[in-house]
Amino acid sequence: MKKLQLLGNITPAQFLRDYWHKKPLLIRNAIPGFKPLLKFEKLAELATLNHVESRLVTMRDGQWDMQHGPLAELPARSEREWTMLVQGINLVDGRADELLRQFRFVPDARLDDLMVSFATDGGGVGPHFDSYDVFLLQAHGKRRWRIGAQEDLSVVEGLPLKILANFEPEEEFVLEPGDMLYLPPHYAHDGVAEGECMTYSIGFRSPSFQELGEAFLQFMADSIDLPGRYADPDLQPAKNPAEIPREMLSTMVEELNKVRWDEEDVAIFMGEYLSEPKHNVFFTGPAKPLVVGKFMEAATKRGLKLSSKTLMLYRGKNVFINGESFAVGRADKAVLDVLANDRRLDGAALANATDDVLEALYTWYQDGWIELG
């Protein structure tokens, strides 16, 4: 595995072994000559949209305030100490999607999104910690980071942001464009803009087991099969009418213990759950879709690529795309694995696809899930 400048000239395997979930890594010049992919005006425009998640954080007279988007108005750029955060930039800009995909040495099942933080001089969101891993790439201007591995993660009560009550920084760095800082989960940090600046955050998914458990039980509700109905032919007269009979309770325990799941059930749940687009993601098919024959001709010439909004995963014989799952045969699996891993498929590969796969690809094209190359 080759060394990556992105990771400070170490291999992904070395990074994952020595730093991932363990300790911070400062990488100077991770992306040489890096420049912001979107101008401030474009970010501000995105923040006004309903389907784009955004926040405005301000500090005035020692008081923190946070506003959730859509953000119709922003403070003047000349005003100090405010920050605009825009999530999911990778969903609306192809170059941002390409940048996010540079981090695919971590599986897609864990990769979340690219957030852009624009701040005026002195701007930041206060000392805090994240529950997930994050890479902080400086895109424009300078930001001073203070970080610390403290165990006390208590936050100040009554604030709109989760700000650490007792922040104890141990190290301090000033990041310039192209520099990047990796932080593991629960590592305390505080970034303050020195002049106007932009920081790109590459975040990772880290769902809680509680969240996964609740979603899994909902998923299983569609597949359990418990035939029969409760009956008590040997019922005795009730001494205490309000008490639930022991026999009734025992019967229910016995029946509910028949609910079983195996690794494949969990795999299908995980694939559907992790590939489900976020609530604010909407797909738009082509305005004038090609008829199926013309689509196949064009796909054979130009190939296909996944929409930047599409999440595609697989495990075993199951393929998952945008929250849907299906089992496929070996030949089709080989074609779809390439599409999932490379996020594109050249025209020649379509020659090996069965009619079932070609039909699925055409449906996905009509739905805006895939596009012609």
C-alpha positions in Angstrom: 0.0 0.0 0.0 1.5 3.3 -1.1 2.3 6.2 1.3 -0.1 9.2 1.0 1.0 12.8 1.2 -2.6 13.3 2.5 -1.6 11.3 5.6 1.9 12.8 6.1 3.7 10.3 3.9 2.6 7.2 5.8 0.5 4.4 4.4 -3.2 4.1 5.3 -2.4 0.9 7.2 0.2 2.8 9.3 -2.3 5.6 10.0 -5.1 3.2 11.0 -2.7 1.2 13.2 -1.0 4.2 15.0 -3.5 7.1 15.0 -7.1 6.1 14.1 -9.2 6.2 17.3 -5.9 6.7 19.3 -4.1 10.0 19.0 -4.1 13.2 16.8 -1.9 13.7 13.7 -0.9 17.1 12.4 -0.1 16.9 8.6 1.6 20.0 7.2 1.0 20.4 3.4 -1.4 17.4 3.2 -2.8 18.9 0.0 -0.1 21.3 -1.5 -1.5 24.5 -3.0 -5.1 23.7 -1.8 -7.6 26.4 -2.5 -11.3 26.6 -1.4 -13.6 24.7 -3.7 -16.5 27.1 -3.2 -16.4 30.9 -2.7 -18.0 32.5 0.3 -20.9 33.8 -1.8 -21.8 30.3 -3.0 -21.6 28.9 0.6 -23.9 31.7 1.8 -26.3 30.9 -1.0 -26.3 27.2 -0.1 -27.0 28.2 3.5 -30.3 29.8 2.5 -31.7 26.5 1.0 -34.1 24.3 2.9 -32.4 21.0 1.9 -28.9 22.1 3.0 -28.1 21.8 6.7 -26.5 25.0 8.0 -25.8 26.8 11.2 -24.7 30.3 12.3 -22.7 30.6 15.5 -22.0 34.1 17.0 -20.3 35.4 20.1 -21.6 38.8 21.2 -20.8 40.4 24.6 -19.5 37.1 25.9 -22.8 35.3 24.9 -23.0 32.4 22.6 -25.8 32.1 20.1 -26.6 29.5 17.5 -29.2 29.7 14.6 -30.2 26.8 12.5 -30.6 27.3 8.7 -32.0 28.2 6.3 -30.0 31.4 7.0 -31.6 34.3 5.2 -29.2 36.8 6.7 -25.6 36.8 7.8 -23.7 39.3 9.8 -21.4 41.6 7.8 -18.1 40.0 6.8 -16.3 42.9 8.6 -17.9 41.8 11.9 -15.7 39.7 14.2 -16.4 36.4 15.9 -19.1 34.7 13.8 -19.0 31.3 12.0 -21.2 29.8 9.3 -21.3 26.0 9.1 -22.6 24.3 5.9 -22.9 20.5 6.0 -22.9 18.0 3.1 -21.1 20.1 0.6 -20.1 16.8 -1.2 -23.8 16.4 -2.1 -23.9 19.6 -4.1 -20.4 20.0 -5.6 -18.5 17.4 -7.6 -15.1 18.6 -6.6 -16.1 18.4 -2.9 -17.3 14.8 -3.5 -13.9 14.0 -5.1 -12.1 15.5 -2.0 -14.3 13.4 0.3 -13.5 10.2 -1.7 -9.8 10.7 -1.1 -10.6 9.4 2.4 -11.9 6.0 1.2 -9.1 4.1 2.9 -11.8 4.1 5.6 -14.9 2.1 4.4 -17.8 3.9 2.8 -20.0 2.5 5.6 -18.1 4.9 8.0 -17.6 7.9 5.7 -20.1 10.7 6.4 -19.8 14.1 4.8 -17.7 17.2 4.1 -18.6 20.3 6.1 -17.3 23.8 5.4 -16.8 26.2 8.3 -16.4 29.9 7.3 -15.3 32.2 10.2 -14.5 35.9 10.5 -11.5 36.9 12.8 -11.9 35.4 16.2 -14.7 33.1 15.1 -15.1 29.6 16.3 -17.6 27.3 18.0 -15.9 27.1 21.4 -13.9 24.3 23.0 -15.8 21.0 22.4 -15.4 17.4 21.5 -17.0 15.3 18.7 -18.2 11.7 19.1 -16.6 10.7 15.8 -13.2 10.9 14.0 -12.6 14.1 12.0 -10.0 15.5 9.6 -9.8 19.3 9.7 -8.4 20.6 6.4 -7.5 24.3 6.3 -8.8 25.7 3.0 -8.3 29.5 3.3 -6.7 31.8 5.9 -5.4 30.6 9.2 -7.0 28.9 12.2 -5.3 28.3 15.6 -6.2 25.0 17.1 -5.7 24.1 20.8 -6.3 20.4 21.6 -6.1 18.2 24.6 -6.8 14.6 25.7 -8.8 15.5 28.8 -11.1 13.0 30.5 -13.4 15.7 31.9 -15.9 16.2 29.1 -18.6 18.0 31.1 -20.2 20.8 29.3 -21.5 24.2 30.4 -25.3 24.0 31.2 -27.8 26.1 29.5 -25.9 27.0 26.3 -27.1 26.4 22.7 -23.7 24.7 22.0 -21.9 21.9 23.8 -19.0 23.9 25.2 -16.6 22.2 27.5 -16.7 23.6 31.1 -13.1 22.8 31.9 -11.0 22.9 28.7 -7.4 22.0 29.3 -5.4 22.3 26.0 -2.0 20.5 25.8 -0.9 21.4 22.3 -1.4 24.4 19.9 -1.0 24.7 16.1 -1.8 27.3 13.5 -3.0 25.7 10.3 -2.5 27.3 6.9 -4.1 26.3 3.6 -3.3 22.7 2.7 -2.5 21.7 6.4 -4.7 19.1 8.0 -5.3 17.9 11.6 -6.8 14.5 12.4 -8.6 14.1 15.8 -9.9 10.9 17.3 -13.4 10.8 18.9 -13.8 12.6 22.3 -10.5 14.6 21.8 -11.1 18.2 23.1 -10.4 20.9 20.6 -11.0 24.6 20.0 -10.3 26.3 16.7 -10.2 30.1 16.4 -9.9 32.0 13.1 -6.9 34.4 12.7 -8.5 36.7 10.2 -11.1 35.4 7.8 -10.8 31.6 7.3 -12.4 28.5 5.9 -11.9 25.0 7.3 -13.1 21.8 5.7 -14.2 19.0 8.1 -14.2 15.4 6.8 -16.4 13.5 9.3 -17.2 9.9 9.9 -20.4 8.1 10.9 -20.5 6.7 14.4 -24.1 5.7 15.3 -24.8 4.8 18.9 -25.7 1.2 19.7 -29.0 2.5 21.1 -29.8 4.1 17.8 -28.8 0.9 15.9 -30.7 -1.3 18.3 -34.0 0.7 17.9 -33.7 0.7 14.1 -32.9 -3.0 14.0 -36.0 -3.9 16.0 -38.1 -1.8 13.6 -36.4 -3.6 10.7 -37.1 -7.0 12.3 -40.8 -6.1 12.8 -41.3 -6.6 9.1 -39.9 -10.1 9.0 -40.9 -11.9 12.2 -43.5 -14.7 11.8 -45.3 -15.8 15.0 -48.4 -17.8 13.9 -51.2 -18.6 16.2 -53.1 -16.6 18.8 -53.1 -16.6 22.6 -55.5 -19.1 24.2 -55.9 -20.6 27.7 -58.1 -23.7 27.6 -57.0 -24.7 31.1 -57.8 -21.3 32.7 -58.7 -21.4 36.4 -61.0 -18.9 38.2 -59.1 -15.6 39.1 -58.3 -15.0 42.8 -57.0 -11.5 42.0 -58.7 -10.3 38.8 -56.2 -7.4 38.2 -53.1 -9.6 38.4 -51.6 -10.9 35.1 -51.7 -14.7 35.2 -48.3 -16.4 35.5 -49.3 -18.9 32.7 -50.1 -16.0 30.4 -46.7 -14.4 31.1 -44.9 -17.7 30.6 -46.7 -18.3 27.3 -45.7 -14.8 26.0 -42.0 -15.3 27.0 -42.0 -18.6 25.2 -43.5 -17.2 22.0 -41.2 -14.1 22.0 -38.2 -16.2 22.5 -39.0 -17.8 19.1 -37.9 -14.5 17.4 -34.4 -15.2 16.1 -32.0 -13.5 13.8 -28.7 -14.4 12.2 -25.7 -12.7 10.7 -27.4 -12.3 7.3 -30.4 -10.5 8.9 -28.0 -8.1 10.6 -26.0 -7.6 7.4 -29.2 -6.7 5.4 -30.3 -4.3 8.2 -26.8 -2.7 8.2 -26.7 -2.4 4.5 -30.1 -0.8 4.2 -29.6 1.4 7.3 -26.1 2.7 6.3 -27.0 3.3 2.6 -30.2 5.2 3.5 -29.8 8.8 2.3 -30.2 11.5 4.9 -33.6 13.1 5.3 -32.6 16.2 3.3 -31.3 14.4 0.2 -33.5 14.4 -2.8 -32.8 12.8 -6.2 -33.7 14.3 -9.5 -33.8 12.1 -12.6 -32.9 13.5 -16.1 -35.4 16.0 -17.4 -35.7 14.0 -20.6 -34.6 10.5 -19.9 -33.4 8.4 -22.9 -35.5 5.5 -23.9 -34.1 2.2 -22.7 -32.4 1.3 -26.1 -30.7 4.7 -26.4 -29.7 4.6 -22.7 -27.9 1.2 -23.2 -26.1 2.6 -26.3 -25.0 5.7 -24.4 -23.9 3.6 -21.4 -21.9 1.2 -23.5 -20.1 4.2 -25.1 -19.7 6.5 -22.0 -20.0 4.2 -19.0 -22.0 5.0 -15.9 -21.2 6.7 -12.6 -23.0 6.9 -9.3 -24.6 10.2 -8.4 -22.6 12.0 -5.6 -25.7 11.6 -3.4 -25.9 7.8 -3.9 -24.7 5.4 -1.2 -23.9 1.9 -2.5 -22.6 -0.9 -0.3 -22.5 -4.7 -0.5 -21.9 -7.7 1.8 -21.9 -11.3 0.6 -24.6 -11.9 -2.0 -26.5 -8.7 -1.0 -26.2 -5.3 -2.7 -27.5 -2.1 -1.1 -28.2 1.2 -2.7 -30.0 4.2 -1.2 -31.7 2.1 1.5 -32.8 -0.7 -0.8 -31.4 -4.2 -0.8 -31.4 -7.2 -3.1 -29.6 -10.6 -3.5 -27.8 -11.2 -6.7 -26.1 -14.1 -8.5 -22.3 -14.3 -8.8 -22.0 -12.8 -12.3 -24.2 -9.8 -11.5 -22.4 -9.3 -8.1 -19.1 -9.0 -9.9 -20.4 -6.1 -12.1 -22.2 -4.4 -9.2 -19.2 -4.7 -6.8 -17.1 -2.7 -9.4 -19.8 0.0 -9.6 -19.9 0.2 -5.7 -16.1 0.2 -5.2 -15.1 2.5 -8.2 -18.4 4.5 -8.1 -18.3 4.1 -11.9 -18.6 1.4 -14.5 -17.0 1.5 -18.0 -19.1 0.5 -20.9 -17.2 -2.7 -21.6 -18.3 -4.1 -18.1 -21.9 -3.8 -19.2 -21.4 -6.6 -21.7 -21.2 -9.1 -18.7 -24.4 -7.8 -17.1 -27.6 -9.8 -17.1 -31.0 -8.4 -18.2 -31.9 -8.0 -14.5 -28.9 -5.8 -13.8 -29.4 -3.7 -17.0 -33.1 -3.2 -16.0 -32.0 -2.1 -12.5 -29.4 0.3 -14.0 -32.0 1.9 -16.2 -34.4 2.3 -13.3 -31.6 3.9 -11.2 -30.8 6.2 -14.2 -34.5 7.3 -14.4 -34.5 8.0 -10.6 -31.2 10.0 -10.7 -29.3 7.5 -8.7 -26.7 7.0 -11.5 -25.7 9.1 -14.4 -24.1 8.6 -17.8 -20.3 9.0 -17.6 
